[in-house]
Amino acid sequence: MSERYVRIYVAQPPDVGAEWVVRVDSDEPARFRHEKDALSYALRQARARTGQGVSVELRVEDDYGHWRSMAL
């Protein structure tokens, strides 16, 4: 794998009942009905990449539309 650093974005739905979106860098986004499923998917993606020696930054959108990030 040639990647050395990836960002994983978890975006809250804009409206009640809309889907959560998880995107790994420029890959197609994955959509989820529930927050726990979106976060679980994001963490699985992060674990898979850190296991391959890639640095991962997880970015999660908060209730106010601000992005919070953490290195994993």
KEGU-735418 format. One record per atom (N, C-alpha, C): residue in one letter; chain; atom name; x, y, z. Coordinates in steps of 0.1 Angstrom, whole numbers, plus 5000, padded with zeros to 4 digits. Layout:
BEGIN
  res  chain  atom     X     Y     Z
    A      A    CA     X     Y     Z
...
//
This chain:
BEGIN
  res  chain  atom     X     Y     Z
    M      A     N  5009  4988  5000
    M      A    CA  5000  5000  5000
    M      A     C  5009  5012  5000
    S      A     N  5006  5022  4991
    S      A    CA  5014  5033  4990
    S      A     C  5010  5045  4999
    E      A     N  4998  5044  5005
    E      A    CA  4994  5055  5014
    E      A     C  5002  5055  5027
    R      A     N  5005  5066  5032
    R      A    CA  5012  5067  5045
    R      A     C  5003  5075  5055
    Y      A     N  4993  5082  5050
    Y      A    CA  4985  5090  5059
    Y      A     C  4971  5091  5053
    V      A     N  4961  5088  5061
    V      A    CA  4947  5090  5056
    V      A     C  4939  5097  5066
    R      A     N  4928  5103  5061
    R      A    CA  4918  5110  5070
    R      A     C  4905  5102  5068
    I      A     N  4898  5100  5079
    I      A    CA  4885  5094  5079
    I      A     C  4875  5104  5085
    Y      A     N  4866  5108  5077
    Y      A    CA  4856  5118  5080
    Y      A     C  4843  5111  5084
    V      A     N  4837  5116  5095
    V      A    CA  4824  5111  5100
    V      A     C  4815  5124  5101
    A      A     N  4805  5125  5091
    A      A    CA  4796  5137  5091
    A      A     C  4782  5134  5096
    Q      A     N  4777  5143  5104
    Q      A    CA  4764  5141  5109
    Q      A     C  4754  5144  5098
    P      A     N  4742  5138  5099
    P      A    CA  4732  5141  5089
    P      A     C  4727  5155  5091
    P      A     N  4724  5162  5080
    P      A    CA  4719  5176  5080
    P      A     C  4705  5177  5086
    D      A     N  4697  5166  5085
    D      A    CA  4683  5167  5089
    D      A     C  4680  5154  5098
    V      A     N  4670  5155  5106
    V      A    CA  4666  5143  5114
    V      A     C  4661  5132  5104
    G      A     N  4666  5120  5106
    G      A    CA  4662  5109  5098
    G      A     C  4671  5107  5086
    A      A     N  4680  5117  5083
    A      A    CA  4690  5115  5072
    A      A     C  4701  5106  5076
    E      A     N  4709  5102  5066
    E      A    CA  4720  5092  5069
    E      A     C  4733  5099  5073
    W      A     N  4740  5092  5082
    W      A    CA  4754  5095  5085
    W      A     C  4763  5092  5074
    V      A     N  4773  5099  5071
    V      A    CA  4782  5097  5060
    V      A     C  4797  5095  5066
    V      A     N  4803  5084  5061
    V      A    CA  4817  5082  5065
    V      A     C  4825  5081  5052
    R      A     N  4836  5089  5051
    R      A    CA  4844  5089  5039
    R      A     C  4859  5087  5043
    V      A     N  4865  5078  5036
    V      A    CA  4880  5076  5039
    V      A     C  4887  5083  5027
    D      A     N  4894  5094  5031
    D      A    CA  4900  5103  5021
    D      A     C  4891  5105  5009
    S      A     N  4895  5102  4997
    S      A    CA  4887  5105  4985
    S      A     C  4879  5093  4980
    D      A     N  4878  5082  4988
    D      A    CA  4869  5071  4985
    D      A     C  4855  5075  4985
    E      A     N  4847  5067  4978
    E      A    CA  4832  5069  4978
    E      A     C  4827  5069  4993
    P      A     N  4818  5077  4997
    P      A    CA  4813  5077  5010
    P      A     C  4804  5065  5013
    A      A     N  4805  5060  5025
    A      A    CA  4795  5050  5030
    A      A     C  4785  5057  5038
    R      A     N  4772  5052  5037
    R      A    CA  4761  5059  5044
    R      A     C  4755  5049  5054
    F      A     N  4751  5055  5066
    F      A    CA  4746  5047  5076
    F      A     C  4734  5054  5083
    R      A     N  4724  5046  5087
    R      A    CA  4712  5051  5093
    R      A     C  4715  5056  5108
    H      A     N  4724  5049  5114
    H      A    CA  4726  5051  5129
    H      A     C  4740  5055  5131
    E      A     N  4742  5064  5141
    E      A    CA  4755  5070  5145
    E      A     C  4764  5058  5149
    K      A     N  4760  5049  5157
    K      A    CA  4769  5038  5162
    K      A     C  4774  5030  5150
    D      A     N  4766  5028  5140
    D      A    CA  4771  5020  5128
    D      A     C  4781  5028  5120
    A      A     N  4779  5041  5119
    A      A    CA  4789  5050  5112
    A      A     C  4802  5050  5120
    L      A     N  4802  5052  5133
    L      A    CA  4814  5052  5141
    L      A     C  4821  5039  5141
    S      A     N  4814  5028  5141
    S      A    CA  4820  5015  5141
    S      A     C  4827  5012  5128
    Y      A     N  4821  5016  5117
    Y      A    CA  4827  5015  5104
    Y      A     C  4840  5023  5103
    A      A     N  4839  5035  5108
    A      A    CA  4851  5044  5108
    A      A     C  4862  5038  5116
    L      A     N  4860  5033  5127
    L      A    CA  4870  5026  5136
    L      A     C  4876  5014  5129
    R      A     N  4867  5006  5123
    R      A    CA  4872  4994  5116
    R      A     C  4882  4998  5104
    Q      A     N  4878  5009  5097
    Q      A    CA  4887  5014  5086
    Q      A     C  4900  5018  5092
    A      A     N  4899  5025  5103
    A      A    CA  4912  5030  5109
    A      A     C  4921  5019  5114
    R      A     N  4915  5009  5120
    R      A    CA  4923  4997  5125
    R      A     C  4929  4990  5113
    A      A     N  4922  4989  5102
    A      A    CA  4927  4982  5091
    A      A     C  4939  4989  5085
    R      A     N  4939  5002  5085
    R      A    CA  4950  5010  5079
    R      A     C  4962  5011  5089
    T      A     N  4959  5013  5102
    T      A    CA  4970  5013  5111
    T      A     C  4977  5000  5112
    G      A     N  4970  4989  5110
    G      A    CA  4977  4976  5109
    G      A     C  4986  4975  5098
    Q      A     N  4984  4983  5088
    Q      A    CA  4993  4983  5076
    Q      A     C  5004  4994  5076
    G      A     N  5005  5000  5088
    G      A    CA  5016  5010  5090
    G      A     C  5012  5024  5085
    V      A     N  4999  5027  5083
    V      A    CA  4995  5040  5078
    V      A     C  4990  5048  5090
    S      A     N  4994  5061  5090
    S      A    CA  4989  5070  5100
    S      A     C  4975  5075  5097
    V      A     N  4967  5075  5107
    V      A    CA  4952  5078  5105
    V      A     C  4948  5089  5114
    E      A     N  4940  5099  5107
    E      A    CA  4934  5109  5115
    E      A     C  4919  5107  5114
    L      A     N  4912  5107  5125
    L      A    CA  4898  5106  5125
    L      A     C  4892  5119  5127
    R      A     N  4883  5124  5119
    R      A    CA  4877  5137  5120
    R      A     C  4862  5135  5121
    V      A     N  4856  5140  5132
    V      A    CA  4842  5138  5135
    V      A     C  4835  5152  5136
    E      A     N  4824  5153  5129
    E      A    CA  4817  5166  5130
    E      A     C  4809  5167  5142
    D      A     N  4810  5178  5150
    D      A    CA  4802  5179  5162
    D      A     C  4788  5185  5160
    D      A     N  4780  5187  5170
    D      A    CA  4767  5192  5169
    D      A     C  4766  5206  5163
    Y      A     N  4777  5213  5163
    Y      A    CA  4777  5227  5158
    Y      A     C  4783  5228  5145
    G      A     N  4786  5217  5138
    G      A    CA  4792  5218  5125
    G      A     C  4807  5219  5125
    H      A     N  4813  5219  5136
    H      A    CA  4828  5220  5137
    H      A     C  4834  5206  5136
    W      A     N  4846  5205  5131
    W      A    CA  4853  5192  5130
    W      A     C  4863  5190  5141
    R      A     N  4862  5179  5148
    R      A    CA  4871  5175  5158
    R      A     C  4880  5164  5153
    S      A     N  4893  5165  5155
    S      A    CA  4901  5155  5150
    S      A     C  4910  5148  5160
    M      A     N  4914  5136  5157
    M      A    CA  4923  5129  5166
    M      A     C  4931  5119  5158
    A      A     N  4944  5118  5161
    A      A    CA  4953  5109  5155
    A      A     C  4951  5095  5161
    L      A     N  4950  5085  5153
    L      A    CA  4949  5071  5158
    L      A     C  4961  5063  5155
//
